[in-house]
Amino acid sequence: MSTITKKDFVDRIAEKTGQKRGEVKATLQLFLDEMVDELTNGNRLEFRDFGVFEVRERASRTAQNPKTLEQVIVPARKAVRFKIGRLMRERIVGESVSQTLAAH
């Protein structure tokens, strides 16, 4: 497994589309900025068959410091949740939605 960077994506897309790297980089950055803006505004982003991004509020909880065993309050916070879509699930996990439904 290796790490793929934004630069790697820009290079791949530029090569496949014949666009200039700068144009691809600007478009990709605009896309990412728009995603952040929409999530910040509390909107849910749904990309059919790919997945859904949404912001969820995590409740405050009590945790324990493993070194001192002291009880610590972890404040409530927001977290981005991603739910995998149908096509991605089939390609990565190797199971189709019909198999998942049949199992339940």
C-alpha positions in Angstrom: 0.0 0.0 0.0 1.3 3.5 -0.8 0.2 7.0 -0.3 -1.3 8.9 -3.2 -1.0 12.7 -3.0 -3.1 15.4 -4.7 -0.1 16.0 -7.0 -0.3 12.4 -8.1 -4.0 12.8 -8.9 -3.3 16.1 -10.8 -0.6 14.3 -12.8 -2.8 11.4 -13.7 -5.8 13.5 -14.7 -3.7 15.8 -16.8 -2.1 12.9 -18.6 -5.5 11.2 -19.2 -7.4 14.3 -20.3 -4.6 16.2 -22.1 -5.3 19.3 -19.9 -2.5 21.4 -18.5 -1.4 20.5 -14.9 -2.2 24.0 -13.7 -5.7 23.8 -14.9 -6.3 20.4 -13.4 -4.7 21.5 -10.1 -7.0 24.6 -10.0 -10.1 22.5 -10.8 -9.3 19.8 -8.2 -8.5 22.5 -5.5 -11.8 24.3 -6.3 -13.7 20.9 -5.9 -12.0 20.2 -2.6 -12.7 23.8 -1.3 -16.4 23.5 -2.3 -16.6 20.2 -0.5 -15.2 21.8 2.7 -17.5 24.8 2.3 -20.6 22.6 2.0 -19.7 20.4 4.9 -19.0 23.6 7.0 -22.5 24.8 6.1 -23.9 21.5 7.5 -24.8 20.1 4.0 -24.6 16.5 3.1 -22.6 15.6 0.0 -23.9 12.6 -2.0 -22.0 11.2 -4.9 -24.2 8.4 -6.3 -22.5 5.0 -6.2 -19.3 6.6 -4.7 -20.5 7.6 -1.3 -21.9 10.2 1.1 -20.0 12.7 3.2 -21.7 14.3 6.2 -20.8 16.1 9.4 -21.9 14.4 12.6 -21.8 15.7 16.1 -20.0 13.4 18.5 -21.3 13.5 22.1 -19.1 14.4 25.0 -17.8 11.4 26.9 -15.6 10.3 29.7 -12.3 8.7 28.9 -9.4 7.4 30.9 -5.7 8.5 30.6 -3.9 5.2 30.2 -0.8 6.3 32.1 -2.4 7.9 35.1 -5.8 6.2 35.0 -7.3 9.6 35.6 -10.8 10.2 34.3 -10.9 12.9 31.6 -13.9 14.6 29.9 -13.6 14.5 26.1 -15.7 17.4 24.8 -18.4 17.1 22.1 -17.0 17.7 18.6 -17.9 17.5 15.0 -16.5 14.8 12.7 -16.9 14.1 9.0 -18.4 10.7 8.3 -18.1 8.9 5.0 -20.5 6.1 4.0 -19.2 4.0 1.1 -21.4 3.8 -2.0 -22.5 0.8 -4.0 -19.9 0.8 -6.8 -17.0 1.5 -4.4 -18.2 -1.3 -2.1 -18.3 -3.7 -5.0 -14.9 -2.8 -6.2 -13.1 -2.6 -2.8 -15.0 -4.9 -0.5 -16.0 -7.3 -3.3 -19.6 -7.6 -2.3 -22.7 -6.4 -4.1 -25.6 -4.7 -2.4 -27.8 -7.7 -3.3 -25.4 -10.0 -1.4 -25.5 -7.7 1.6 -29.3 -7.6 1.6 -29.5 -11.4 1.3 -27.2 -11.8 4.3 -29.6 -9.8 6.6 
